[in-house]
Amino acid sequence: MNIPFREDSKFLPILKCSKTLIAIALTLFLSLPLLVSAQDSTATAAAPAGGGDAAKGESIFKNNCAQCHAATDERVVGPGLKGATSRNNMEWLVKWVRNSQAVIASGDPYAVKIYNEYSKTQMTSFPSLSEDDIKSIFAYVDQAATAAPAAAAATSGAAAGGSEAGAGGPSDLFMIVLVALVVVMLLVLGVLVVIVSLLSKAVSGQTEETADGDFMTRFSNSLKAIVTDPAIRSATVWVFILLVIKATLDGAYSVGVQQGYAPKQPISFSHKLHAGEYKIDCNYCHTGVNRGKSAHIPSANICMNCHGVIKKESPEIQKIYTSIEKDQPIEWVRVHNLPDLAYFNHAQHVNVGGLECQNCHGEVEKMEVIQQRSSLTMGWCIDCHRKTEVNTKDNQYYDKLVQLHASESKEALKVADIGGLECAKCHY
């Protein structure tokens, strides 16, 4: 609908400004998908120089090199490989990997320097690896080195926010900012549309002055009428009371709930590295998980089964040596806590229930810093007992119970049906 604007109206500059702001807000709002695309594109690592298949090189590296070398600049048994392709050409690297002893014997300055720096320990030779295999190894190393800063930033952001960034998508922090921008843009658009609608009427001359005064006076009077209306006042008071009650109840129900708790430990231990990359079974360190109520926190001696020879120079590993020398236990901070009135048996859930660690503790193999992922509340446990089916296959203990349950219900036998909701099962 065409509105005849009065050019002499005092509201015309405000109307034009408001329409300009709407155009800017719409432009920014429509640009948000482009920001997401830009975020995704920056997360894609550049292809490594020098050729080679990085995916193939990752497999070869983990099977042959990871025991002594890191893809970063971290020193393990041997030097970190980050930047190796910039320190030496590929021809030299191929000779070194296939037969390091021959390169040292030839008097090569860099080879002799590395040999002396690492206590005259010679690297194992890999004559069976082809030139393409070795190029693939260093392609993976270059790619890992390029991706490491972005991965570290994502990990720190996830630890601070209690979550981890999803693979292949923007980080959690970026998504929070994106959602906030969308909300702000929508609010700005809504307010500006209202303003433009009101001002359009004023500029077009459709607002006639009456005994109540001009447009702004009547607008002010309308606001006063709304504020002083008894019904609106009463509704506002009740909404405020309900919000206070809800906040109080939320606070009461959250007492003792430490979901997202990730305390700083005396030694920086990475479950992502040990359980994820090196695929060390949880039972190897937590020895009690199959045998008793507690899973047990590993002793320093278990750490030394590997670290007696691996990464001995690491400052974090030296803390373990110090603990052993002083005959003092490592004071780990417990992450998952249950109240004293609750009984939980790891062996019962792992051996009989067949649960994986991830069912309660989350994807531990992806956590750089361990944290409590589940609420561990009574309601959370009861909900699991109500939904989890009992595995009765090849177990004569349940034969008669299954027949009795089948005669009374068409649903599968759940933990709740065999006493999983009885108070005395967990409280004593």
BELJOCOR-V577337 format. One record per helix or strand. SS is the DSSP state (@ for helix, = for strand). FROM is the first residue (numbers start at 1). TO is the last residue. If there is no record, write none. Layout:
ss-><SS/SS>
from-><FROM/FROM>
to-><TO/TO>
This chain:
ss-><@/@/@/@/@/@/@/@/=/=/@/@/@/@/@/@/=/@/@/@/@/=/@/=/@/@/=>
from-><12/54/84/90/100/109/131/172/210/213/215/230/271/282/300/315/342/346/357/364/378/389/396/414/415/423/427>
to-><43/64/87/98/105/117/161/204/210/213/228/253/277/285/307/325/342/352/361/366/387/389/408/414/418/426/427>
